[in-house]
Structures are given as structure tokens and as C-alpha cells.
Amino acid sequence: MTTEAVLPADLETALPTTLFRFATAGSVDDGKSTLVGRLLHDSKAILADTLDAVARTSADRGFGGEKGGIDLALLTDGLRAEREQGITIDVAYRYFATDQRSFILADCPGHVQYTKNTVTGASTADAVVVLIDARKGVLEQTRRHLSVLQLLRVAHVIVAVNKIDLVDFSESVFRDIEADVQQVGRELGLGSDGISDLLVIPVSALDGDNVVERSERTPWYTGPALLEVLETLPAADELESHLESFRFPVQLVVRPQGALAPDAVAAGLDVEAYRDYRAYAGQITEGSVKVGDQVSVLTPGQSPRTTTVVGIDFAGKSLEEAAAPQSVAIRLADEFDVARGDTIAAAGTVREASADLYAALCWLSPKPLREGQKVLVKHGTRTVQALVRNVSGKLDLATFKLEGASSLELNDIGHAQLRLAAPLPLENYLHHRRTGAFLVIDPLDGNTLAAGLVKDHPGDHEDERYSI
């Protein structure tokens, strides 16, 4: 586990050019939106008219004092309530690029009641920047966010010790916080799986120290600036592509049966050539696939059916190989009955489907989770009914140990067992970040109740005390 940001030697000369997704997290008023605004501003990703509008609003609010600066948080806090209260309420997505790579950035709120938004923003992130106020150190919300990131297996966790200017750029203050972060990381196991890493950087989002360029006011810090790290870190897909087997949830069956859209015909596609065309469209969630590979079609309630990939189509072109996260259409040698909700996977790499789901849950709803409650579970492209058999405990944020509990409340992280109405090809989230994730949904109003992560289970298939 790395605590101070240091660029790996093999990456310094070979910077990736892939799309990189990252999010911000942290306690309230730690300066997340200001940091995001500073990244956008200093990387020249703000249009002139937008910058002028923010400058006028900042002047009207009296921001900046004698410096006449602008409130960089206004670049992301777009809701009226956010601007009035000076807080972030919803996840704000921003898109920008440097000469090294393109970024999708999610600015997440810091209030405890908006932890669910942090889970949403971090769930698809390659990296998460967790801010800590240098005057306050590690808080309970910091520990909660780090716990969520460990559960979600975020590939890169960057802790930015912000407002270092308000403690006179003190190295001792930074080192104390760095040691606390390192201790929390050890307790959580961040970096212990060989994929995730933990970096710590002193920054001043307001003044720009160590955000885009290295600061001369922190001579005791010899690591790179935040943007340098973000430009260099490999994306999660790059790290895990060789570790995961092929997984492809079917979203749509493509069967023109001789009929093509007018624009396709105008583009020169032969109607007769597509008379017997059958393909299965979706996004590759893990691994890669080649023409000629043996795959299994997984349908709930049926044994796996093995066949061969005979074609991979993408945007009107045929490919010999495709990998996550590409969206493609796959053609199979056998005309199996395949529908939305089925999964196509590398043959011999999936275990038997199970109706017993043991999971870690990040509870996101004000409605508590109770034993015997009926819910919906959305796994991949399939949604099934489920019953909560029991709640085995929830995480104590002070000790990071599981304590006994019979229910889960808003923002709790706990373990539960669910019985599914139909068996699903469940895989441990520890080894399958995408196919090991699911959502718990309220069957009455369709709202999301929890983000779930599949855990290994003891294989209790005989207990039929509950029926759905």
C-alpha cells in the first residue's frame, strides 16, 4: 500500500490515453466542488462565457474579498439549493480532457444523508479522490467513505489533504493525517488485494497548490500533483482485463428477418444478407472474446448450453476480437433460445446458478431493511423477486468490524441473505467487480433501496422455510 503519491517507473514514460472515470468524496465543506472547479479551470476546460458567468455570480456574492477571485465551486454546484446553501446535494458529472487523456468526473456530496449519491458516483469510477480538511483530519464520514470504496473495490483511492494553506503548509500536520489514513487503510485492507492502491497528496484547492502543478510552498512533498496522478493511473479495465473471464449480459436480440431500417439500406447494407441474421447485443462487462471461442449461454432455471462464437459485429463492421467495456453484437453457431436477461460467458468459467444470495449491502433508503421483506433484485439485465431471509450484521465504523443487527437503516453497511425467486449466476464481487454487483429495488415504487455486492455463501439450498 502506497501512502504518498509516487508514479510507477514503468508508467512515467508510457502515459495511457484511455478514458478515465473518477469521483470525489469526503465530509461536508472539505472543498470537493472547489477542487473540481480548480481542476476544470487550471486544465483550461471551462468555456469563456461560463467563466464570465461564474465570475459575475462570485462578485455578486462577495466571494474572494480583496483578491477578487471566483468561487470555483459554482462550476459544479448547479442546483439552486446547492448555490444558496453552499453545499453539494446531487452528483454533478463533468467532462474534460488534457493532452494525455479524457476524463469523466463525478462530484459527490459530502453530507451523511447523501452517502447514497457517493455510492452511485464511485460505483463506476476508476479512482476516487477523498478530501480531508487539514484542520479536521480523519472524520467518521471519511471512514464511511473509505469503507464504501473498499467494498466497491475502487482501483485507486487518492486522499487529498485539502486546505493545507490554512495550516501554514505544515508538514507535521500532513504527516499526522497521512499516518491516520495509512492506519485506516490497513484496518480496511485497502491495497491488500494487489489491485487497489492508496495515495496521499497535500493540496490547496482554493489556491491550486499541487492540484494541476506541483507547489513550491510544499517543498517537503516530493510527489506529483493530483492531475499528474490522474493522467498516469491505469483504468480499472486495464488492470483487470487479464484477470477476468468473458461475461456478456444480453440486452437485446437483433433479428431483422430481412427488414432493415431505411438509413441502413441507404448506407449500402444488403437486405438479403440479413434475412437469417441473429445476434445478441449488449456490453461486455468483463474479459474479452474472439471468434471461435467456446461460450456458455446462461438462462435462469436451465443448465448452461455451450456453443461457439462465429461473429462479432460493431457499428456495421465485423471484428475478430472484442473486450470490456465495448458494446457489440455477438453471433453464435447454434440457434439457442436466448433472450434479454440471459448471460453469455466463457465456457467452463461459471459455477452453478443459485437462488441463495449472500451479500454486503450499502443501504440507501430511509425505509429500513427488515427480515421477511419482499424486494426486487436487479442483476445485470435480469430482475427477479427476492425475500430477505435475515440480516446478519452491520459494519461498525469505529472498529470496521461486523456487529450484530436485525435491520439496516439509511447509510448502514451490512450483510444479509436473500432468497431469489429464480436462480442467478452469482459471482463473488471480490473477483468479478461488475457481474458481482446488483441493486435492491422497492417493488412498490421502483426506488433503489440498496447497492449490493455478492459474497461467497455456504451453499445452503435445502432450507425452504421461506417461499416467494
Disulfide bonds with the S-S distance in Angstrom:
none
